[in-house]
Amino acid sequence: MIVRVATWNLNTWINRTRKNIALDDVWKWADDNLRADLVIFTEAPIAPPASSGREWSFAVRPGGFPGRSKWGTIVAGDRVHVNRVTHVGDHELDRTFPGSLTVADTSIDGRPFATVVGLYLPYRKDASKTIISHPESDLHRMADDLRILQTDRDRSLVVAGDLNYEMRRIPSALRKLGRRGHRLFDPFASRKQTTFRQDWRNGKDFRMDYLFLSRNLARRVVSCRGGIADFPDSLQWSDHAPLVVDIDW
């Protein structure tokens, strides 16, 4: 059985406020071109469109990313069932930087598939619009959520989203996730790719989006595509390009 997992930044707030692109049309492009069973979409509408004809289950912070006009990080699937996780015991997840961490347990036909962590790490600004943080430092401050989640769960992991900075290897806050040989692996590590194109200045390309898998899943990857080179048409809809992996599960 092939399970396709995809992540993409949908650029919802720009599409809605500046480009007048219908959000349902962005989802339709994703459905038609990615054909994924499980998606981790950042800067996404807080619910999948009913018009897609698919029976979505999904996880998202109610109201979306606080102060960001009702968009957020959504984990959604139809063949893959998605159940949002908000607490591990008495510990509430996603309190450090609300909206940055979306967690879901997923299953297929009642069988556990993976715990999914959707990440969105913006550059935070103060009231005067001065940048006061870097995404990497914020990720380290979210490490308690990740550590507690890892300690509680003994299952496959998918960690994906828009980390908003380029890195040479999996960040240290994520490297220790997973137990019993389930450490995270980057299936795109050997591929030179970019996932984000500036729509200002000189329009340079960067890698900002990532899709990490625990090694037991990574060993079952049969194909992966991603970035601007593989999905150039995605830039008609967003300033990001998606990442897609097929897992023989």
C-alpha positions in Angstrom: 0.0 0.0 0.0 1.5 3.4 -1.0 0.8 6.3 1.3 1.6 9.7 -0.1 2.5 12.5 2.3 2.9 16.1 1.3 3.7 19.5 2.8 3.2 22.9 1.3 2.8 26.5 2.4 -0.4 27.7 0.8 0.3 31.4 1.3 -3.3 32.0 2.3 -3.1 35.5 3.7 -1.3 36.8 0.6 -3.7 35.1 -1.8 -6.7 36.4 0.1 -5.6 40.0 0.7 -3.4 40.8 -2.3 -3.8 38.3 -5.1 -7.6 37.6 -5.0 -7.0 33.9 -5.5 -9.8 31.7 -4.3 -8.6 29.4 -1.5 -10.6 26.5 -2.9 -8.7 26.8 -6.1 -5.4 26.4 -4.3 -6.7 23.2 -2.6 -7.9 22.0 -6.0 -4.4 22.5 -7.5 -3.0 20.5 -4.6 -5.5 17.7 -5.0 -4.9 17.5 -8.8 -1.1 17.8 -8.7 -0.1 16.3 -5.4 -2.7 13.6 -4.9 -1.7 13.1 -1.3 -3.3 10.9 1.3 -1.9 13.0 4.1 -1.1 16.7 4.0 0.7 19.1 6.3 -0.2 22.6 5.0 1.1 25.8 6.5 -0.5 29.3 6.1 -3.6 27.3 5.2 -7.3 27.8 5.7 -8.5 26.4 9.0 -10.7 23.8 7.3 -10.4 21.9 4.0 -13.0 23.0 1.4 -16.1 20.8 1.2 -16.2 21.4 -2.5 -13.2 19.0 -3.0 -15.4 16.0 -2.8 -13.1 14.3 -0.3 -14.1 13.3 3.2 -11.4 15.1 5.2 -10.5 14.5 8.8 -8.2 17.3 10.0 -6.3 18.9 12.9 -5.8 22.6 13.3 -5.8 25.1 16.1 -9.3 26.6 16.4 -9.4 30.1 15.0 -6.0 29.5 13.3 -2.7 31.2 14.0 -3.5 33.9 16.6 -3.7 37.3 15.1 -3.2 36.0 11.6 -6.7 36.2 10.0 -7.9 32.7 10.5 -5.2 30.6 8.8 -2.9 28.2 10.4 -1.1 24.8 10.1 -3.5 22.0 9.1 -2.9 18.3 9.1 -5.5 16.6 7.0 -6.3 13.3 5.3 -9.1 11.4 3.8 -7.8 7.8 3.4 -5.6 8.6 6.4 -7.7 9.5 9.5 -6.4 12.5 11.5 -7.0 13.1 15.2 -5.6 16.3 16.8 -3.5 15.9 19.9 -3.6 18.9 22.3 -2.2 17.4 25.6 0.2 14.7 26.7 -1.1 13.8 30.1 -1.5 17.1 32.0 1.0 18.9 29.6 -0.7 21.2 27.1 1.1 21.3 23.7 1.6 24.5 21.6 1.6 27.0 24.5 5.1 28.5 24.0 4.3 30.1 20.6 0.6 29.3 20.0 -0.1 28.2 16.4 3.5 27.1 15.7 2.9 23.4 16.6 0.1 21.2 15.3 0.2 17.6 16.4 -2.0 14.7 15.2 -2.2 11.0 15.6 -3.0 9.3 12.3 -4.3 5.9 11.3 -5.4 3.9 8.2 -8.3 1.5 8.5 -7.9 1.6 12.3 -4.1 0.8 12.3 -1.8 3.5 13.6 0.3 5.2 10.9 2.3 8.0 12.5 2.2 10.9 14.9 2.5 14.0 12.8 4.0 17.3 13.9 3.2 20.2 11.7 5.5 23.2 12.3 5.2 26.8 11.3 8.0 29.1 12.6 7.7 32.7 11.6 10.1 35.5 12.5 8.3 37.1 15.5 8.1 40.8 15.7 7.3 43.3 18.5 4.7 46.1 18.4 7.1 48.3 16.4 7.6 45.5 13.8 11.2 44.8 14.9 12.2 41.2 14.6 12.8 39.8 18.1 13.5 36.1 17.4 14.9 33.6 15.0 12.9 30.5 14.0 15.7 28.2 15.1 15.8 29.7 18.6 12.0 29.4 18.9 12.2 25.8 17.9 14.7 25.2 20.7 12.3 26.9 23.1 9.6 24.5 22.0 11.8 21.5 22.8 9.8 20.5 25.9 6.7 19.9 23.8 8.7 17.7 21.4 10.5 15.9 24.2 7.3 15.1 26.1 5.6 14.0 23.0 8.5 11.7 22.1 8.6 10.2 25.5 4.9 9.5 25.5 4.7 8.1 21.9 6.5 5.0 20.6 5.4 5.1 17.0 6.4 6.4 13.6 6.9 10.2 13.3 6.4 12.7 10.5 7.6 16.2 11.2 7.0 18.7 8.4 6.3 22.4 7.6 7.7 25.8 7.0 10.7 26.4 9.3 11.5 29.7 7.6 15.3 29.3 7.5 17.9 27.2 5.7 19.7 24.5 7.4 22.4 21.9 6.5 21.0 19.1 8.8 18.1 18.3 11.0 18.0 20.9 13.8 19.2 19.6 17.2 15.7 20.1 18.7 14.4 17.4 16.4 17.4 15.1 16.1 16.7 13.2 19.3 13.0 12.6 18.5 11.9 9.0 18.1 12.9 5.9 20.1 14.1 2.4 19.2 15.8 3.4 16.0 13.1 5.8 14.9 15.3 8.8 14.7 14.3 11.4 12.2 15.7 11.3 8.6 15.5 13.8 5.8 14.6 11.9 2.6 15.5 15.0 0.6 19.0 15.4 2.1 20.8 14.3 -1.0 18.8 16.5 -3.3 19.7 20.2 -3.9 16.4 22.0 -4.0 14.7 25.2 -3.1 11.1 25.6 -1.9 10.6 29.3 -1.5 11.0 32.2 -4.0 11.1 35.8 -2.8 8.5 38.0 -4.4 10.5 41.1 -3.6 14.0 42.4 -4.3 15.8 40.0 -6.7 13.5 37.1 -6.2 16.1 34.7 -4.8 15.3 31.0 -4.1 15.8 29.3 -0.7 15.0 26.1 1.0 12.5 26.9 3.8 10.2 23.8 3.9 11.1 20.4 5.3 9.6 16.9 5.6 11.3 14.6 8.0 10.4 11.0 8.7 11.4 8.5 11.4 13.8 6.1 9.9 11.4 3.2 9.9 9.2 5.2 7.5 12.2 6.7 5.6 13.4 3.2 4.8 10.1 2.6 3.0 10.2 5.7 0.8 9.9 4.6 -2.8 9.9 8.1 -4.4 10.2 11.7 -3.4 9.6 14.9 -5.4 9.8 18.5 -4.2 10.8 22.0 -4.6 10.5 24.6 -7.3 12.3 22.3 -9.9 9.7 19.6 -9.5 6.6 21.8 -9.0 7.3 25.1 -10.9 3.5 25.6 -11.4 3.0 25.8 -7.7 4.5 29.3 -7.8 1.3 30.5 -9.6 -0.5 29.8 -6.3 2.1 30.4 -3.6 5.6 31.7 -3.0 6.5 28.2 -1.8 6.7 24.8 -3.6 5.5 21.5 -2.0 7.4 18.4 -0.9 5.9 14.9 -1.6 7.0 11.4 -0.5 5.5 8.0 -1.3 5.8 5.4 1.4 5.3 1.7 0.9 3.5 0.9 4.1 
